[in-house]
């Protein structure tokens, strides 16, 4: 316990490191302390992510600052030695081995000079510890594979591996929880639905549990699959149906979706420990401002538009605001102002001429969009096909309804912001060094802080690869996988930095030299390929003070918009088409 390390991981998360090796003893400490922190239930801690030999804690600097958090977790760590031993929890996973469900079983047997029966026997004997979840939602990183059936990955990965597939890769084994490309040797499949976004408990495994694989027959497989008894087997709660067909459709009709338009709010929290990305708006400040302008909660979902904007027709009146990058919006082919609340009427056509400045615009709709809340958020996470509109980017012909459209809001004529939407092509990003700063040479750290990098074409919602001077490691760029924060700057062995963004994976095995501070992430979100990036080192205290100031400024703006000038404005309720609207009228 004397070897616990507290590592900086940006301005709103820390990494608590319990050791430098993957073993059950260290992982037990991680999960024990994770339980202690969660049982303490501090209002400033958003969520925790248990990993191989570290614990990532995400927190709110406006409630608890860095040094206060370190003091808290240090005191809590003293309770580990007094904790009762966590009882070993074994989850039995039925598997149909071989055949069409296990096309590589024969090869694994041949490679290891064994019979298929022996491979199944060696694979189903151990109890496998779930060290952590990641890669895709609910994907378990397991320990304990018998080395006698260790087999290299496929030379050419498959384009699609079915959900439920059980595979071997080197000395690892695991279960694919969603359909995805992959190079693992597939030896069987489970009929259990280990991940289902429509359930109240979408992910049925967690770190610290053990898996035991149980061979079953084709008849048993079909029976489990058809009767869907997997929910009962793993004691999940009742289904929470994600039914888009029941959502309202009176709102907007998508004539042209643009390049990449998705529904986003401020992100999906409480599920990173299960491998589910936070997602959410890339430029959170712009989404907050758009929502503020139309009178929404800051976390209400709007549309995030990338580079080339969509064309949409309003099927119902509502108030909107467009913020962020200036993509030159128009209503009925007439230019309109950014950063201003305005009324769009039924039949109006909203379109965008092209990029003037920045790269991502945000549209907020008064009363919000009628899309399901999935795992606590409306954000679109395309990799797992969840959230937003049917888990994907918008397409031609989509119809999205308004949840609670407004004909008018208080101080409508005054809801405008004096913001300069001219984003620079030379961007200085302030960073907090760590958590693996000491994995780099002094020359490497100096290169990072004194070089100018170029944004490459490899820039999406998951990450932004930069081009420029190589950053030198002391050894290489590999670490035991740990947690990744929004703005983390990974540097793999090739020395080129990659900034991890909204749709980042929750865990990763590359060194992270620094994290972009929260208030500067919007600048990166508005960057384009070819833009120049430089870095400036600041303290965590400075970063958190800047973040708190931004929150206070937004709250002040919200209060200014909500002030009712009763001497100059009268409010009436008007019934129109069987709906009641609040209408404000300024007195002459």
VENQUIUR-V329743 format. One record per pair of residues at least 12 apart in sequence whose C-alpha atoms are under 8 Angstrom apart, sorted by sequence separation. I is the first residue (numbers start at 1). J is the second residue. If there is no record, write none. Layout:
BEGIN
<<I | J> <I | J>>
END
This chain:
BEGIN
<<4 | 16> <5 | 17> <18 | 30> <45 | 57> <46 | 58> <47 | 59> <130 | 142> <131 | 143> <163 | 175> <164 | 176> <165 | 177> <267 | 279> <268 | 280> <326 | 338> <374 | 386> <380 | 392> <454 | 466> <455 | 467> <487 | 499> <488 | 500> <571 | 583> <572 | 584> <4 | 17> <5 | 18> <45 | 58> <46 | 59> <129 | 142> <130 | 143> <163 | 176> <164 | 177> <266 | 279> <267 | 280> <374 | 387> <380 | 393> <453 | 466> <454 | 467> <487 | 500> <488 | 501> <571 | 584> <572 | 585> <4 | 18> <34 | 48> <45 | 59> <46 | 60> <105 | 119> <128 | 142> <129 | 143> <162 | 176> <163 | 177> <164 | 178> <169 | 183> <266 | 280> <267 | 281> <373 | 387> <453 | 467> <454 | 468> <477 | 491> <478 | 492> <486 | 500> <487 | 501> <570 | 584> <571 | 585> <3 | 18> <4 | 19> <34 | 49> <44 | 59> <45 | 60> <128 | 143> <129 | 144> <153 | 168> <161 | 176> <163 | 178> <169 | 184> <264 | 279> <265 | 280> <266 | 281> <287 | 302> <323 | 338> <372 | 387> <453 | 468> <477 | 492> <478 | 493> <485 | 500> <486 | 501> <569 | 584> <570 | 585> <3 | 19> <34 | 50> <44 | 60> <128 | 144> <152 | 168> <153 | 169> <162 | 178> <163 | 179> <168 | 184> <169 | 185> <177 | 193> <264 | 280> <265 | 281> <322 | 338> <323 | 339> <332 | 348> <333 | 349> <371 | 387> <372 | 388> <452 | 468> <453 | 469> <476 | 492> <477 | 493> <484 | 500> <486 | 502> <569 | 585> <570 | 586> <1 | 18> <44 | 61> <127 | 144> <128 | 145> <151 | 168> <152 | 169> <153 | 170> <162 | 179> <163 | 180> <167 | 184> <168 | 185> <177 | 194> <178 | 195> <264 | 281> <321 | 338> <322 | 339> <331 | 348> <332 | 349> <371 | 388> <451 | 468> <476 | 493> <477 | 494> <493 | 510> <569 | 586> <570 | 587> <126 | 144> <150 | 168> <151 | 169> <152 | 170> <161 | 179> <162 | 180> <167 | 185> <168 | 186> <177 | 195> <266 | 284> <309 | 327> <321 | 339> <322 | 340> <331 | 349> <332 | 350> <333 | 351> <371 | 389> <451 | 469> <477 | 495> <486 | 504> <492 | 510> <568 | 586> <569 | 587> <31 | 50> <44 | 63> <126 | 145> <150 | 169> <151 | 170> <160 | 179> <161 | 180> <167 | 186> <168 | 187> <308 | 327> <321 | 340> <322 | 341> <330 | 349> <331 | 350> <332 | 351> <491 | 510> <492 | 511> <568 | 587> <30 | 50> <43 | 63> <44 | 64> <126 | 146> <150 | 170> <151 | 171> <160 | 180> <161 | 181> <166 | 186> <167 | 187> <307 | 327> <321 | 341> <330 | 350> <331 | 351> <471 | 491> <473 | 493> <484 | 504> <490 | 510> <491 | 511> <568 | 588> <30 | 51> <34 | 55> <150 | 171> <159 | 180> <160 | 181> <161 | 182> <165 | 186> <166 | 187> <167 | 188> <320 | 341> <321 | 342> <329 | 350> <330 | 351> <448 | 469> <484 | 505> <485 | 506> <490 | 511> <491 | 512> <30 | 52> <123 | 145> <150 | 172> <159 | 181> <160 | 182> <165 | 187> <166 | 188> <265 | 287> <319 | 341> <320 | 342> <329 | 351> <330 | 352> <447 | 469> <473 | 495> <484 | 506> <490 | 512> <491 | 513> <30 | 53> <97 | 120> <123 | 146> <158 | 181> <159 | 182> <165 | 188> <166 | 189> <281 | 304> <319 | 342> <320 | 343> <329 | 352> <330 | 353> <447 | 470> <448 | 471> <472 | 495> <483 | 506> <484 | 507> <489 | 512> <490 | 513> <27 | 51> <30 | 54> <122 | 146> <147 | 171> <157 | 181> <158 | 182> <165 | 189> <166 | 190> <319 | 343> <320 | 344> <328 | 352> <329 | 353> <447 | 471> <470 | 494> <471 | 495> <483 | 507> <484 | 508> <488 | 512> <489 | 513> <490 | 514> <519 | 543> <27 | 52> <30 | 55> <146 | 171> <157 | 182> <158 | 183> <164 | 189> <165 | 190> <294 | 319> <318 | 343> <319 | 344> <327 | 352> <328 | 353> <470 | 495> <471 | 496> <482 | 507> <483 | 508> <489 | 514> <518 | 543> <26 | 52> <27 | 53> <122 | 148> <123 | 149> <145 | 171> <157 | 183> <164 | 190> <294 | 320> <317 | 343> <318 | 344> <327 | 353> <328 | 354> <444 | 470> <445 | 471> <469 | 495> <470 | 496> <471 | 497> <481 | 507> <482 | 508> <488 | 514> <489 | 515> <517 | 543> <26 | 53> <27 | 54> <122 | 149> <145 | 172> <156 | 183> <157 | 184> <164 | 191> <294 | 321> <317 | 344> <318 | 345> <327 | 354> <328 | 355> <444 | 471> <445 | 472> <469 | 496> <481 | 508> <482 | 509> <488 | 515> <489 | 516> <519 | 546> <144 | 172> <145 | 173> <155 | 183> <164 | 192> <293 | 321> <317 | 345> <327 | 355> <328 | 356> <444 | 472> <468 | 496> <481 | 509> <487 | 515> <488 | 516> <519 | 547> <23 | 52> <143 | 172> <154 | 183> <164 | 193> <316 | 345> <317 | 346> <326 | 355> <327 | 356> <371 | 400> <443 | 472> <444 | 473> <467 | 496> <480 | 509> <481 | 510> <486 | 515> <487 | 516> <518 | 547> <22 | 52> <119 | 149> <142 | 172> <143 | 173> <153 | 183> <154 | 184> <164 | 194> <191 | 221> <204 | 234> <291 | 321> <314 | 344> <315 | 345> <316 | 346> <325 | 355> <326 | 356> <327 | 357> <370 | 400> <371 | 401> <466 | 496> <467 | 497> <479 | 509> <485 | 515> <486 | 516> <487 | 517> <22 | 53> <141 | 172> <142 | 173> <153 | 184> <154 | 185> <190 | 221> <191 | 222> <290 | 321> <314 | 345> <315 | 346> <316 | 347> <325 | 356> <326 | 357> <327 | 358> <369 | 400> <370 | 401> <440 | 471> <441 | 472> <465 | 496> <466 | 497> <478 | 509> <479 | 510> <487 | 518> <519 | 550> <21 | 53> <141 | 173> <142 | 174> <152 | 184> <153 | 185> <192 | 224> <204 | 236> <290 | 322> <314 | 346> <315 | 347> <325 | 357> <326 | 358> <327 | 359> <369 | 401> <370 | 402> <440 | 472> <441 | 473> <465 | 497> <466 | 498> <478 | 510> <479 | 511> <20 | 53> <141 | 174> <152 | 185> <191 | 224> <192 | 225> <266 | 299> <290 | 323> <313 | 346> <314 | 347> <325 | 358> <326 | 359> <327 | 360> <369 | 402> <370 | 403> <440 | 473> <441 | 474> <465 | 498> <466 | 499> <477 | 510> <478 | 511> <19 | 53> <140 | 174> <151 | 185> <191 | 225> <265 | 299> <266 | 300> <289 | 323> <313 | 347> <314 | 348> <324 | 358> <325 | 359> <326 | 360> <327 | 361> <368 | 402> <369 | 403> <439 | 473> <440 | 474> <464 | 498> <465 | 499> <477 | 511> <487 | 521> <18 | 53> <19 | 54> <139 | 174> <140 | 175> <201 | 236> <265 | 300> <266 | 301> <313 | 348> <314 | 349> <325 | 360> <326 | 361> <367 | 402> <368 | 403> <369 | 404> <439 | 474> <440 | 475> <463 | 498> <464 | 499> <17 | 53> <18 | 54> <37 | 73> <112 | 148> <139 | 175> <192 | 228> <200 | 236> <201 | 237> <265 | 301> <287 | 323> <313 | 349> <314 | 350> <324 | 360> <325 | 361> <367 | 403> <368 | 404> <439 | 475> <463 | 499> <464 | 500> <17 | 54> <90 | 127> <112 | 149> <139 | 176> <193 | 230> <199 | 236> <200 | 237> <264 | 301> <265 | 302> <286 | 323> <287 | 324> <312 | 349> <313 | 350> <324 | 361> <325 | 362> <365 | 402> <367 | 404> <368 | 405> <463 | 500> <464 | 501> <16 | 54> <17 | 55> <112 | 150> <139 | 177> <192 | 230> <193 | 231> <199 | 237> <200 | 238> <263 | 301> <264 | 302> <286 | 324> <311 | 349> <312 | 350> <323 | 361> <324 | 362> <366 | 404> <367 | 405> <462 | 500> <463 | 501> <15 | 54> <16 | 55> <37 | 76> <112 | 151> <138 | 177> <191 | 230> <199 | 238> <200 | 239> <263 | 302> <264 | 303> <311 | 350> <312 | 351> <322 | 361> <323 | 362> <366 | 405> <367 | 406> <462 | 501> <463 | 502> <15 | 55> <16 | 56> <36 | 76> <109 | 149> <111 | 151> <137 | 177> <199 | 239> <200 | 240> <263 | 303> <264 | 304> <311 | 351> <322 | 362> <323 | 363> <365 | 405> <366 | 406> <461 | 501> <462 | 502> <463 | 503> <15 | 56> <16 | 57> <108 | 149> <136 | 177> <137 | 178> <198 | 239> <199 | 240> <262 | 303> <263 | 304> <283 | 324> <310 | 351> <311 | 352> <322 | 363> <461 | 502> <462 | 503> <463 | 504> <14 | 56> <15 | 57> <136 | 178> <198 | 240> <199 | 241> <261 | 303> <262 | 304> <309 | 351> <310 | 352> <321 | 363> <322 | 364> <461 | 503> <462 | 504> <13 | 56> <14 | 57> <36 | 79> <108 | 151> <198 | 241> <261 | 304> <262 | 305> <309 | 352> <320 | 363> <321 | 364> <461 | 504> <462 | 505> <13 | 57> <14 | 58> <33 | 77> <36 | 80> <198 | 242> <261 | 305> <308 | 352> <309 | 353> <320 | 364> <321 | 365> <13 | 58> <197 | 242> <260 | 305> <261 | 306> <309 | 354> <320 | 365> <12 | 58> <13 | 59> <259 | 305> <260 | 306> <293 | 339> <308 | 354> <319 | 365> <320 | 366> <12 | 59> <33 | 80> <258 | 305> <259 | 306> <260 | 307> <293 | 340> <294 | 341> <307 | 354> <308 | 355> <318 | 365> <319 | 366> <12 | 60> <32 | 80> <258 | 306> <259 | 307> <260 | 308> <261 | 309> <293 | 341> <307 | 355> <318 | 366> <12 | 61> <259 | 308> <261 | 310> <290 | 339> <11 | 61> <258 | 308> <259 | 309> <289 | 339> <29 | 80> <32 | 83> <258 | 309> <259 | 310> <257 | 309> <258 | 310> <307 | 359> <257 | 310> <258 | 311> <306 | 359> <307 | 360> <12 | 66> <32 | 86> <256 | 310> <257 | 311> <306 | 360> <11 | 66> <255 | 310> <256 | 311> <257 | 312> <305 | 360> <306 | 361> <138 | 194> <254 | 310> <255 | 311> <256 | 312> <304 | 360> <305 | 361> <138 | 195> <254 | 311> <255 | 312> <304 | 361> <305 | 362> <137 | 195> <254 | 312> <255 | 313> <304 | 362> <253 | 312> <254 | 313> <303 | 362> <304 | 363> <252 | 312> <253 | 313> <302 | 362> <303 | 363> <252 | 313> <253 | 314> <302 | 363> <303 | 364> <252 | 314> <253 | 315> <302 | 364> <102 | 165> <251 | 314> <252 | 315> <301 | 364> <302 | 365> <358 | 421> <6 | 70> <101 | 165> <102 | 166> <251 | 315> <252 | 316> <343 | 407> <357 | 421> <358 | 422> <138 | 203> <140 | 205> <250 | 315> <251 | 316> <357 | 422> <358 | 423> <137 | 203> <138 | 204> <140 | 206> <207 | 273> <250 | 316> <251 | 317> <302 | 368> <357 | 423> <138 | 205> <140 | 207> <206 | 273> <301 | 368> <302 | 369> <138 | 206> <206 | 274> <300 | 368> <301 | 369> <445 | 513> <205 | 274> <294 | 364> <296 | 366> <342 | 412> <459 | 529> <95 | 166> <203 | 274> <294 | 365> <295 | 366> <296 | 367> <341 | 412> <290 | 362> <294 | 366> <295 | 367> <296 | 368> <341 | 413> <439 | 511> <455 | 527> <457 | 529> <133 | 206> <290 | 363> <291 | 364> <440 | 513> <455 | 528> <456 | 529> <457 | 530> <132 | 206> <133 | 207> <290 | 364> <291 | 365> <341 | 415> <455 | 529> <456 | 530> <132 | 207> <286 | 361> <287 | 362> <291 | 366> <340 | 415> <341 | 416> <436 | 511> <437 | 512> <454 | 529> <455 | 530> <130 | 206> <131 | 207> <132 | 208> <286 | 362> <287 | 363> <340 | 416> <436 | 512> <437 | 513> <454 | 530> <455 | 531> <108 | 185> <130 | 207> <131 | 208> <283 | 360> <287 | 364> <301 | 378> <339 | 416> <340 | 417> <435 | 512> <436 | 513> <437 | 514> <454 | 531> <455 | 532> <130 | 208> <301 | 379> <339 | 417> <434 | 512> <435 | 513> <436 | 514> <454 | 532> <455 | 533> <52 | 131> <108 | 187> <129 | 208> <130 | 209> <339 | 418> <434 | 513> <435 | 514> <453 | 532> <454 | 533> <51 | 131> <52 | 132> <105 | 185> <129 | 209> <130 | 210> <339 | 419> <433 | 513> <434 | 514> <452 | 532> <453 | 533> <51 | 132> <104 | 185> <105 | 186> <129 | 210> <130 | 211> <433 | 514> <434 | 515> <452 | 533> <453 | 534> <50 | 132> <51 | 133> <104 | 186> <105 | 187> <128 | 210> <129 | 211> <432 | 514> <433 | 515> <452 | 534> <103 | 186> <104 | 187> <105 | 188> <127 | 210> <128 | 211> <431 | 514> <432 | 515> <451 | 534> <452 | 535> <102 | 186> <103 | 187> <127 | 211> <128 | 212> <431 | 515> <432 | 516> <450 | 534> <451 | 535> <101 | 186> <102 | 187> <103 | 188> <127 | 212> <431 | 516> <432 | 517> <449 | 534> <450 | 535> <101 | 187> <102 | 188> <126 | 212> <319 | 405> <430 | 516> <431 | 517> <449 | 535> <101 | 188> <102 | 189> <125 | 212> <318 | 405> <319 | 406> <429 | 516> <430 | 517> <448 | 535> <449 | 536> <101 | 189> <124 | 212> <125 | 213> <317 | 405> <318 | 406> <319 | 407> <429 | 517> <449 | 537> <98 | 187> <99 | 188> <124 | 213> <317 | 406> <318 | 407> <319 | 408> <97 | 187> <98 | 188> <123 | 213> <124 | 214> <317 | 407> <430 | 520> <97 | 188> <124 | 215> <429 | 520> <96 | 188> <97 | 189> <429 | 521> <95 | 188> <96 | 189> <95 | 189> <96 | 190> <429 | 523> <95 | 190> <120 | 215> <326 | 421> <429 | 524> <94 | 190> <95 | 191> <325 | 421> <326 | 422> <427 | 523> <93 | 190> <94 | 191> <324 | 421> <325 | 422> <427 | 524> <94 | 192> <281 | 379> <325 | 423> <93 | 192> <280 | 379> <279 | 379> <280 | 380> <423 | 523> <279 | 380> <279 | 381> <425 | 527> <423 | 526> <425 | 528> <27 | 131> <271 | 375> <277 | 381> <423 | 527> <427 | 531> <429 | 533> <431 | 535> <433 | 537> <24 | 129> <426 | 531> <427 | 532> <428 | 533> <429 | 534> <430 | 535> <431 | 536> <432 | 537> <425 | 531> <426 | 532> <427 | 533> <428 | 534> <429 | 535> <430 | 536> <431 | 537> <432 | 538> <268 | 375> <269 | 376> <425 | 532> <426 | 533> <427 | 534> <428 | 535> <429 | 536> <430 | 537> <431 | 538> <432 | 539> <268 | 376> <269 | 377> <426 | 534> <428 | 536> <430 | 538> <432 | 540> <268 | 377> <267 | 377> <268 | 378> <267 | 378> <268 | 379> <432 | 543> <265 | 377> <267 | 379> <265 | 378> <266 | 379> <264 | 378> <265 | 379> <295 | 409> <263 | 378> <264 | 379> <294 | 409> <263 | 379> <264 | 380> <263 | 380> <91 | 209> <93 | 211> <95 | 213> <97 | 215> <262 | 380> <90 | 209> <91 | 210> <92 | 211> <93 | 212> <94 | 213> <95 | 214> <96 | 215> <97 | 216> <89 | 209> <90 | 210> <91 | 211> <92 | 212> <93 | 213> <94 | 214> <95 | 215> <96 | 216> <88 | 209> <89 | 210> <90 | 211> <91 | 212> <92 | 213> <93 | 214> <94 | 215> <95 | 216> <96 | 217> <249 | 370> <294 | 415> <88 | 210> <90 | 212> <92 | 214> <94 | 216> <96 | 218> <248 | 370> <293 | 415> <381 | 503> <247 | 370> <293 | 416> <247 | 371> <264 | 388> <96 | 221> <247 | 372> <263 | 388> <95 | 221> <262 | 388> <263 | 389> <94 | 221> <244 | 371> <262 | 389> <244 | 372> <243 | 372> <242 | 372> <262 | 392> <263 | 393> <242 | 373> <262 | 393> <242 | 374> <261 | 393> <262 | 394> <260 | 393> <261 | 394> <260 | 394> <139 | 274> <138 | 274> <139 | 275> <137 | 274> <138 | 275> <257 | 394> <134 | 272> <137 | 275> <138 | 276> <257 | 395> <134 | 273> <136 | 275> <137 | 276> <256 | 395> <257 | 396> <133 | 273> <134 | 274> <135 | 275> <136 | 276> <137 | 277> <254 | 394> <256 | 396> <132 | 273> <133 | 274> <134 | 275> <254 | 395> <255 | 396> <256 | 397> <132 | 274> <133 | 275> <134 | 276> <254 | 396> <255 | 397> <91 | 234> <254 | 397> <253 | 397> <254 | 398> <244 | 389> <253 | 398> <254 | 399> <244 | 390> <253 | 399> <415 | 561> <252 | 399> <253 | 400> <414 | 561> <251 | 399> <252 | 400> <250 | 399> <251 | 400> <252 | 401> <249 | 399> <250 | 400> <251 | 401> <252 | 402> <411 | 561> <249 | 400> <250 | 401> <251 | 402> <410 | 561> <411 | 562> <248 | 400> <249 | 401> <250 | 402> <410 | 562> <411 | 563> <248 | 401> <249 | 402> <410 | 563> <411 | 564> <247 | 401> <248 | 402> <410 | 564> <248 | 403> <51 | 207> <50 | 207> <360 | 525> <359 | 525> <360 | 526> <359 | 526> <358 | 526> <359 | 527> <358 | 527> <359 | 528> <358 | 528> <202 | 375> <408 | 581> <409 | 582> <411 | 584> <407 | 581> <408 | 582> <409 | 583> <410 | 584> <200 | 375> <406 | 581> <407 | 582> <408 | 583> <409 | 584> <31 | 207> <198 | 374> <406 | 582> <407 | 583> <408 | 584> <31 | 208> <197 | 374> <197 | 375> <282 | 461> <28 | 208> <27 | 208> <197 | 386> <325 | 526> <324 | 526> <178 | 384> <282 | 501> <282 | 502> <281 | 502> <47 | 269> <48 | 270> <280 | 502> <46 | 269> <47 | 270> <49 | 272> <50 | 273> <279 | 502> <280 | 503> <46 | 270> <48 | 272> <49 | 273> <278 | 502> <279 | 503> <47 | 272> <48 | 273> <277 | 502> <278 | 503> <279 | 504> <277 | 503> <278 | 504> <277 | 504> <277 | 505> <276 | 505> <277 | 506> <275 | 505> <276 | 506> <275 | 506> <275 | 507> <273 | 506> <272 | 506> <286 | 522> <285 | 522> <283 | 521> <284 | 522> <282 | 521> <283 | 522> <282 | 522> <283 | 523> <283 | 525> <282 | 525> <283 | 526> <137 | 384> <136 | 384> <289 | 554> <292 | 558> <293 | 561> <136 | 505> <135 | 505> <134 | 505> <135 | 506> <134 | 506> <135 | 507> <134 | 507> <15 | 435> <10 | 431> <11 | 432> <10 | 432> <9 | 432> <10 | 433> <8 | 432> <10 | 434> <8 | 433> <9 | 434> <8 | 434> <9 | 435> <56 | 482> <7 | 434> <8 | 435> <53 | 480> <55 | 482> <56 | 483> <7 | 435> <52 | 480> <54 | 482> <55 | 483> <52 | 481> <53 | 482> <51 | 481> <52 | 482> <51 | 482> <51 | 483> <49 | 483> <22 | 480> <21 | 480> <20 | 480> <15 | 483> <13 | 485> <66 | 540> <10 | 485> <66 | 541> <9 | 485> <10 | 487> <10 | 488> <9 | 488> <65 | 544> <62 | 544> <61 | 544> <61 | 547> <62 | 548> <61 | 548> <10 | 514> <9 | 514> <10 | 515> <9 | 515> <10 | 516> <11 | 517> <10 | 517> <11 | 518> <11 | 540> <10 | 540> <11 | 543> <12 | 544> <11 | 544>>
END
